[in-house]
Amino acid sequence: MTHILSPSDAPPVIEVTRNPAGISMCQLVRDAYEASRERQIILLLNGVTVEEVDAALDPIVPLYSLDIPGVKYVLFEGRERMAGIEQPMLSSGAKSGYLKHS
């Protein structure tokens, strides 16, 4: 059975690149994490590693409770693969427990 999300149910997706326009990569990731207090946010990692994003989040994650929706990482593997996004997602802090898993 296929489950289709309405636009209001789908989490926002933010593409994270090494040099985003007008903001540092670290600040973009930190702003996304802060916004994830309200709802889960997908970070589409394009040319940025999970380790780099984890390092950007390390200073601020302890400032928030662990019961927020949090962020999930999706590794960008080319436009063809992203159409269906049926690949497994990597949770932020999967090793360190930043994301509350439901």
C-alpha positions, -999 to 999 in steps of 0.1 A, spaced: 0 0 0 13 34 -9 10 63 16 9 97 0 16 127 21 -3 160 16 20 190 13 12 201 48 23 166 61 56 165 42 86 177 62 105 207 47 137 198 28 168 220 30 197 214 6 230 217 24 260 224 2 296 233 11 291 270 2 254 280 4 246 315 -9 245 342 18 251 320 49 278 296 62 271 259 60 274 256 98 248 284 104 224 269 78 225 235 96 222 251 130 192 272 119 176 241 105 181 222 138 166 251 158 136 252 134 132 214 139 119 221 174 85 226 157 86 198 131 110 174 115 133 188 88 151 168 61 187 180 53 197 170 18 234 167 19 249 177 -14 287 175 -13 288 177 25 295 147 47 275 135 76 305 141 98 307 178 88 270 183 96 274 164 129 304 187 138 283 218 130 255 205 153 277 193 182 279 227 200 241 234 199 224 200 203 230 199 241 211 232 244 178 216 233 159 188 248 160 154 230 122 153 225 121 177 196 113 163 161 149 169 149 165 166 115 172 137 92 199 135 67 195 123 31 226 119 10 223 135 -25 231 109 -51 221 127 -83 189 142 -95 177 108 -109 178 91 -75 162 120 -57 129 118 -76 117 90 -54 137 94 -22 132 58 -14 167 54 1 173 50 38 177 83 57 205 89 81 193 105 113 213 134 127 234 122 155 226 86 148 256 76 168 251 102 195 213 102 198 204 138 186 172 126 171 144 111 190 134 80 170 97 71 169 
